[in-house]
Amino acid sequence: MAGPRRGPHRGPVATRSPTHGVLALIGDATLREACDRVCAAAAVPVVHAPEPSRLKVWTAAAAVLLDTPAAGRCAQRGLPRRDRVVLVCRGAPRPVDWQAAVAVGAQRVVALPDADHELMAELADAAEPAAAPGARGPVIAVIAGRGGAGASLFATALARVAAEAGDAILVDADPWGAGIDLVLGNEHDPGLRWPDLTLAGGRLNYAALRDALPQHHGVRVLSGSRGGGDIEPAPLAAVLDAGSRGGAKVVCDTGRRATDTSETALGAADLVIVMTTADIRSAAAAAVVGRWVSTVNPNAGVVVRGPAPGGLRARDVAEIVGMPLVAAMRPQPGVAATLERGGLRLPRRSPLADAARRVLDVLRAHPAVSAA
């Protein structure tokens, strides 16, 4: 996921303006290496120079990193004030560092390597400007009221339908599942999966994340692996945030255990869907899950999947669960067989697709779904 990097230049940058990258004015070799490492982790290109060769190089960079001596030189040249200027230093900032930051108009002073996560967040924001108001994509968490309720299947259907109208990311946040790529049907496709993603903190660049993920039926998917292994809360939060900041609809298949990881997914969601079947035992189990979900995120509702062997109606199930009914659906004919032969097939007028559209309609009409 690392973006391209450029090594140190012996002279000024004369022919290339780092309009979409970072301009680094750092003479200290240790600091330069630390900044290169952070830029690579944030997937932003970096161009090194002793000082800007011309005004446009200074103004066009996505961000400027400089050490104290470079800040002094830039201040003496009278370069104009601009956003996203960061002074980096080794260890705790000294008075001379703060003085140089004020002189050059730096917005931040970052001590490396202790605060490299702060620098990563700053660079990710710089490379990926904030979306226009209303352009942030929604996050939907899907969780099963009981085992076998079909949460992974419904999360996959939601992502497939969401992808009809733009970017969609399907995130597997259930480390005890077999990998949601098996449901989507792209388990053999190359690309990033959870075991390949190492992130201690900070933010991810959405474009880099999107390009690293395998795509199938228009859906980018971050799946677990058949080898198991926990998913840590911080990387999950970074993935959900990156997708949402990038304007994608993010669907998260969430584990039923009350862990920090599950609660990270639930807390980040604009809407939580509790999936259950239409029988008394499933409704009772979903009620337990629903009480836990509601303590984390009150913007939650239930989707009820038939058949109803005892004639229990979907609204009765929702009443038992204690959540509003978002959608009711008939069982999808032949779904078990199709999953064995290459993943979910989703005809446009299928029960899964219809229920997924109702959920997305509710989310569009009511970005925060109230239990009332």
Disulfide bonds with the S-S distance in Angstrom:
none
